[in-house]
């Protein structure tokens, strides 16, 4: 995960919220976006969220375009748990739409560690193998809830994809994954480079590589 800072929602979403009838609660009105086919508003919301996240999924850090083809408007605190947060833009992030992980795996379960918390960058430990482990109980629970690949049996496709991209990014930055790095200054130089968005986008899984490299220090 990467810590996400929320900005202002798109104007179309603000206008939609202001038009909510008094006899509907927040959750009912959010559902109306889809029931009435307000795809322009849904699309504006998806793209704005993805843009804020530099076009990576809020949970797994894979690429999201902000388009409905690969992006979901994800409620961090599920609407079933907190219906009053259904229209709260600070509770809505862009997730990938892959089956059995991230938004799809989250469902209406409680999520103890989220991308809205700065600790999300320090309580996970990513491996060159593509696996991830929690350094705290809540991080371990978040991995299980979101199916973020604690091992290949849990989510083989994500673990293998993460392993390949981590290795590719390291080689691209002149680092042999089997040797790692001990030079703190060099590590921080590489971290700064890969975490600098290009045309508003981060390379998919860039925050995961940062986690791996900082684990070498």
C-alpha positions, 0 to 999 in steps of 0.5 A: 500500500501507499499512503493516500491523501484525499483532495476535493471530489469532482464537481459532478459528484458534489452536485449529485450529493447536494441533490439527495432527497431527504427521504433517502440515506447516504447508502441509498443515494450512492446506489442510485448512481448505478440504478439510474445509470449515472455513468458520467458521475461514476466515471468522474469519481473513478478517474479523480480517485485514480489521479490522486493515487498516481494511477495505482490501485489503493491496495495492491499498487497495480495499475488502474486507469480510472476507467470502468474497465479496470477501476472500482470506486472502493469504500474503505469502510464498507457501506454495510458497516458505515452507510453514513460514509457512503457519500464521504469522498475521503472514504472512497478510493480507486481499487483494481477490479481483479477477482478475489483480491482488493475491492472484490475480496474486501466486500463488507468486511472490516479493514483494520489497516488502510491506505488512509493511514501512514502506517500502511507504508511501514507495517507490511514487509514485501519480499523479492519472492513477491510475498508479503507479510504483516509486521502487526496483527492488523497488517496480517488481517488486512492481507487476509481480507484483501488477499494480497498474496501472503503466499502463492496458495493464497494469490499465485497470480499477484505474487508472481506478477509482483515478483517479476515487476520488482525484479524488472524494476531493480535491474532497470535501476542497475541493482542485482536483486540477488545482491541487494544494496547496502548503500543508504544514500544510493537506495534513497536516490533510487527511491526518490526516482521511482516515486517521482510520478511521470506525467502524473503516474507512478510505475505499477508496484513502485511503492512495493519496491520501495518497501523491499529496498528500505528493508535492506537498510 
